[in-house]
C-alpha cells in the first residue's frame, strides 16, 4: 500500500491514485486521512481535474461528490472518468436520461472503458424502455462476433421486456445453431445456461424446477425462492461471489413468509459476508441503522443497479410502513429481468 501511495503522489497519475484509493478501502485505512490528503492536493492545485475527480471518489457526502465530479468534467472535458462517475451516480438515482447523456459525452480510446460506458448506456436505455436502441447496440456487437453471449443476452432481454417472447425464442434458436457451428460440443453448457436464463426472465419457474430437479444449479435456488419456499431454498443456495446477496435475499424470503427470527439470522449473515468481501460497501450501514433510512441516506447509497435494487427490496420488507416511499424507486431500478427481478417486482408492488 505504501509503495502504491508513494507512486501515486510522485507521478500524479490518475490510475495510480485510483488503485491507491481502492487498496486503502480493502485495508480499512482511515477514510478521513484520504479526504485530508486530496483536500491538500486540491489546495496546491486548484481546479485540477484529476484531483477534483479523485476527491469526488472519497468525499464525505454524495452532494459534494456529485459537485466535484461535475467540476472535474468541466475542467477537463476530454477525461472520461468524471463522466463515467456522473453516469454511475445517475443510474443509481434512477435518472436514466442523465446517465445516457453522460455516457454520450465521455470520450475514450480505451476498450475497457468503452465497454463499461456501453454497459451503462444499455442499462439506461433499458430503464427508459428504448428497446430499439438496445437491440441496435446488441446487433452491432453480434455483427462483429456472432458468438457474443452478452450481446445475445441483451437482445433476448429486450425482446422479452417488450412482450415479444416468440421473437426471443426464434432469435435464441438461431444463435444456438451459430454457437454450435463455431465452438462445437462445448456450446451445450452455454446454451443450457441461456435457456435457464430465458425461463427465469419469462417467469416460468415451474419449468425451471422440473428441468433442474436434483441438480445444484443456481437457477434451482432462484426458482425455489421465487415460488415462496425459503426453507428449501436455503439448502440450495449457491456458494459463489454473490453469496452475501443470496443470503440477504434468503432473509427477505423468510421475512415475507412471516419468520422474523430466521430473517434476522440471515440478514446478519449477509451483512457479515458482504462487509468481508467488500469493506467499502455501505449496504450493511444502511440496513443496520436501527430505523428506516431517509431520502438523503438512500440517495447517498450509490451502488450498481443490482445491488441497490436488492437493498431497497430488503428495506421495503424491513420497514413496511415505508414501502410506498421505497417501492417506486425499487420499481424504477428493477430494470433487468435477471434474478431477482420477479421477486423484487412483487415487493415493489407491495405483494
Secondary structure by P-SEA (a helix, b strand, c coil): caaaaaaaaaaccaaaaaaaaaaaaaacccaaaaaaaaaaaaaaccccaaaaaaaaaacccaaaaaaaaaaaaaaccccaaaaaaaaaaaaaacaaaaaaaaaaacccccaaaaaaaaaaaaaaaaaacaaaaaaaaaaaaaaacccaaaaaaaaaaaaaaacaaaaaaaaaaaaaaaaaaaccccaaaaaaaaaaaaaaaacaaaaaaaaacccccaaaaaaaaaaccaaaaaaacccccaaaaaaaaaaaaaaaacaaaaaaaaaaaaaaaaaaaccccaaaaaaaccccccaaaaaaccccaaaaaaaaaaaaaacccccccaaaaaaaaccccccaaaaaaaaaacc
